[in-house]
Amino acid sequence: MSPVGTNERIPAELMVAALKDAFRAQRTAPPLAGEPLGWILSVPDTHQRSVIAELEGDDELRLLTCSTEDEANAIAAGLHIGGAEVALMIQHAGLYASVNTMRGVGLDGGVPLFALVGLLSREPELAPRDSPRSMVRFAEPLLDTFAVPHTLLETRDDLHRIPEYYALSRERSGPAVVLVGRETA
Amino acid sequence: MRPEDALRAIDEVREDAIVVPTMTTVPAWRTIAPDAPSVACVVVMSGASSLGLGLAIAQPQRRVIVLDGDGSLLMQLGSLATVAGAAPANYTHLLFANGVYQTSGSQAIPARSGIDFAGMAAAAGYASTTRIETLEEFRIRLPELLSATGPVFAELATEEAELTPMTAPGGEPLRVQVAQLRERLARESG
């Protein structure tokens, strides 16, 4: 992948391809007939809306819209126990809303929760910690408080972080988060 | 009906179903069915319906039975819509409705006498819903609840349990339960 300008948005199809790479790397066998490669649990995120639209027409991944992020964390636990690959797509507000479930399921339960978390309203020229918006500013400190590894996704050069952090969540048997710092294309 | 009697009835007919108890059903289920493929949802009080949904869609060849509580379900009432939307055919949602938050001291749930949980599940889009008042009726209808195309919802009018996770703590930590059940399901799936 070639470097791009800082203002170029990541195409949705590349995000979906990175998720598939993440799932394939963890599977021990290809999916059976009718079985998806993996599940995406979404409480719709504005930053990632183009990815959600792309997923709706995808043949290999199954998209399930959840009513709350708490549900998404618990459903992810059930899918993991049942042997399926799963990722969450949520917004920073949903991270704050569901942090107790993430703690219980991911930290106490040892469930490898992987989440793409959109930083809606993040200013591209600022590091998230320097944002004047509390919703953006506190995301990384919150994850640090719970010792959840996280990274920032801004350009297509960062896409490798999706399979890396997905694998990290499995290695740690706990949460790992990729913060989506720009709206996807 | 006494919840312990309802749990014994479930254990008699569950076959290889995966069971997700929460809160006051946890201590009794641990004693009644210690070898059942189960994962207890206590760390996250409101998560049983969702945890069960994930299991049901990952293991479509097996029945999943969620042993939910009314107070727990109220904390994630939207899960009724999520379950109905996912429409798992192998999902049975049994709501132990005793009208109180028993684990924290038996405080009444909101609108205790007026909530129609089965009606809520029907409105959300469950394939079938019912309310059952007596153990005798539950025993008669249980085989159908566990074999009908889901998602199935049954609100059980129950008394308070003999034990709660506060009065009878124990069992494996969630981390151990998760690992053991995942390994067991993988082995039994061949």
Boltz contact constraints between the chains, C-beta under 6 A:
constraints:
  - contact:
      token1: [A, 64]
      token2: [B, 86]
      max_distance: 6.0
  - contact:
      token1: [A, 66]
      token2: [B, 82]
      max_distance: 6.0
  - contact:
      token1: [A, 67]
      token2: [B, 78]
      max_distance: 6.0
  - contact:
      token1: [A, 67]
      token2: [B, 81]
      max_distance: 6.0
  - contact:
      token1: [A, 67]
      token2: [B, 82]
      max_distance: 6.0
  - contact:
      token1: [A, 68]
      token2: [B, 78]
      max_distance: 6.0
  - contact:
      token1: [A, 70]
      token2: [B, 76]
      max_distance: 6.0
  - contact:
      token1: [A, 71]
      token2: [B, 50]
      max_distance: 6.0
  - contact:
      token1: [A, 71]
      token2: [B, 76]
      max_distance: 6.0
  - contact:
      token1: [A, 71]
      token2: [B, 79]
      max_distance: 6.0
  - contact:
      token1: [A, 71]
      token2: [B, 82]
      max_distance: 6.0
  - contact:
      token1: [A, 74]
      token2: [B, 47]
      max_distance: 6.0
  - contact:
      token1: [A, 74]
      token2: [B, 50]
      max_distance: 6.0
  - contact:
      token1: [A, 74]
      token2: [B, 51]
      max_distance: 6.0
  - contact:
      token1: [A, 75]
      token2: [B, 50]
      max_distance: 6.0
  - contact:
      token1: [A, 75]
      token2: [B, 53]
      max_distance: 6.0
  - contact:
      token1: [A, 75]
      token2: [B, 54]
      max_distance: 6.0
  - contact:
      token1: [A, 77]
      token2: [B, 51]
      max_distance: 6.0
  - contact:
      token1: [A, 78]
      token2: [B, 51]
      max_distance: 6.0
  - contact:
      token1: [A, 78]
      token2: [B, 54]
      max_distance: 6.0
  - contact:
      token1: [A, 78]
      token2: [B, 55]
      max_distance: 6.0
  - contact:
      token1: [A, 79]
      token2: [B, 54]
      max_distance: 6.0
  - contact:
      token1: [A, 79]
      token2: [B, 58]
      max_distance: 6.0
  - contact:
      token1: [A, 81]
      token2: [B, 178]
      max_distance: 6.0
  - contact:
      token1: [A, 81]
      token2: [B, 181]
      max_distance: 6.0
  - contact:
      token1: [A, 81]
      token2: [B, 182]
      max_distance: 6.0
  - contact:
      token1: [A, 82]
      token2: [B, 55]
      max_distance: 6.0
  - contact:
      token1: [A, 82]
      token2: [B, 58]
      max_distance: 6.0
  - contact:
      token1: [A, 82]
      token2: [B, 59]
      max_distance: 6.0
  - contact:
      token1: [A, 83]
      token2: [B, 58]
      max_distance: 6.0
  - contact:
      token1: [A, 83]
      token2: [B, 186]
      max_distance: 6.0
  - contact:
      token1: [A, 84]
      token2: [B, 58]
      max_distance: 6.0
  - contact:
      token1: [A, 101]
      token2: [B, 44]
      max_distance: 6.0
  - contact:
      token1: [A, 104]
      token2: [B, 43]
      max_distance: 6.0
  - contact:
      token1: [A, 104]
      token2: [B, 44]
      max_distance: 6.0
  - contact:
      token1: [A, 105]
      token2: [B, 44]
      max_distance: 6.0
  - contact:
      token1: [A, 108]
      token2: [B, 43]
      max_distance: 6.0
  - contact:
      token1: [A, 108]
      token2: [B, 174]
      max_distance: 6.0
  - contact:
      token1: [A, 109]
      token2: [B, 174]
      max_distance: 6.0
  - contact:
      token1: [A, 109]
      token2: [B, 175]
      max_distance: 6.0
  - contact:
      token1: [A, 109]
      token2: [B, 178]
      max_distance: 6.0
  - contact:
      token1: [A, 110]
      token2: [B, 175]
      max_distance: 6.0
  - contact:
      token1: [A, 110]
      token2: [B, 178]
      max_distance: 6.0
